[in-house]
Amino acid sequence: MYIVRKQVKSKPSDRVSGRRSSRRQFMKRQNVHRGALAAVCSIAVCLVTACGGSNDNSTQPHLVTNIAVPNATNPPFTFDVSYADHGRYFLADRNNKAIDVVDTSTNKLIEQIPGGFFGIGASLDTSGPNGLVGLPGTTTLYVGDVNSVKIIDTSSQALVKTIPLNTAGTRVDGGCFDSDDHLVAITSPAETPPYTTFINTDSQAIVGRLTFTGSSGLESCAYDAGTKSILINNDGTAANPDGELDVIPTSSITAGQPVVTKAFPLGSCAPSGLALGPNQDVMVGCDPGAGNPLITLILDRTNGNVLAKLPFGGVDQIAYDNVSNRYFLPARHWTANGTAAASGFTPEMAIVDGSSRTIITELPVGAGAHSVAVDGPSGQVYVPYLPGKDAAFPNAGISVFTVR
């Protein structure tokens, strides 16, 4: 079942070819000027592309450029989650104790926003900044740091507020935004036991906390507007030691009693990244221990049924782009034989079609690539990386790929 795949080359389908043939016959009968025909065909191609899920693209996804980040070589670049919106890409940069800002129209690093972040600690669990939660359509970022959440205004490049969560010197990590109830959920995975804090984005005040007793850690989360719930990857419990996907109804949060009402087993997964896809799909990225198959799961987020099990894994953050209907999975721990290992990685990024739930292609990425964000309007994917031996990814920085 676990095989090494060759890159899949896109080609026009018989259905599209048939439409083009019929269109040419029609134009001949109507004696339409060839210039008008070319314009119509061009519009048709654009419409097909915008629908998403089609492999009928004229070009394959590819590396566009690498963006250098200052002070990212010694010590080696330490970064975490990223986010894109409003023509800007944001990255949690521990080396520079800042949020890096890239203009997606020029692919230039234009700012490094300070926020009094902790920087590089003795371990990842004592470092920051970490997770970024953006409020789409605004200039507000919620950023996990050591002991606290920090609210950043990206327009004024200023720290707006610090919300203390603990005093143990551990990181506040990833989170997600509930746009219906105006809530940010953000995790504290290194606490014992780990917990998730809920913050009202109107008052910027804590309105609840959910402790995950017996959990070995927490990872990515996402808000599902269809089921009015927050989905969160749980590293492991007594019932599901290799991970589960927990469901928290937002009604329980707003009532002041947040609770997990469903837990979907994930098998030998060790879940990390999480992304909502089309229909009722949710993708769970896995990063299992050595000797296990490297996989990615797609579930029905209403009942936990496994819809696809892809032979690709070793990921952290993953992203879904609703413009192209594609998922993007940079895997720092990918290996050539598809089996998890402690070393010998050959980092790649898989691109998965949201409709067929199949891998379209895999592209090389830089060492340590575990963070990703998609800027849908520009059709670009951003993947930061560490300094490595691959000549295509010199020094350390942020790679830019095309969506198609």
C-alpha angles and dihedrals in degrees: 000000000000108000138161108252131211118224112275114232117214120233133175113271123238088247094057091043089052092052091051092050092050091047092054092051091049092050092051091053091049094042092226117178113262092235091060090047091053091051092050092048091049091053091047092053091050092051093050091050093049092054090069131213094071122123091199095108124141092224136033123237110273145167112279103180146323120243115213119228118204121238091015102120106062109062094022113260112282114193140147139190124002136200137193131204140136095018093307133107118206127198132186101235115190096179091063096030087233149099108258115219123204125189103227093205093060101019090228127140100241105169145012108205114209119213105167089266120178097237125199113358134181090283140000088266090062099043136090161244095040129151122027122206113187125194101224115238093020137083094239126116127182107208127192114224136162108304095348154047116244124203114215129192103213093195097057090028089227138136105246102182143348117217111197114218104169144351099220096099094245129133129263104219141183129351148165140225127243102204094186097057096026094240134145116204114200130176135228099199099169095058120099104261100015119232144188122230123209119211126189107229093207096056095022087224131131110256101174150352132211119202117206102212111199094016121132092210147317131249137175124348136193136193115237109203091188095063096024091234143117116238117206134181112236114200094216147326135187089266095044109023094176095050147287139209110241125206121212115185109223089220088069090053095050089046089057096247109091112192141169108242100174135029119191114202115232102191118216094352114112090206122227119150124045131190133169113229135186123313108353096331124131122181120215117196115213131208104179130181125274116296096027124111113262106240145161122210131212113198138183098250093210097060108006096245112158109242097176139005110201122200094233131088150124091117137143117185116021130184140205124209114203092194094064095022090232137130122220120209119181107193117198090177098048116132129197093244095047094241123121114250140170094242143356095080124176101193116216139164118229120207113206128196111233096213102047094030089223134126112261097187145330124230131193114253133187126275116287094013105167105135128075141171131177124217099204099191093055094036092232134135122208121209121172119208145186127247109277146155097269109107091211090064107042124184108340133302147102122312120213120208133180117249090225 
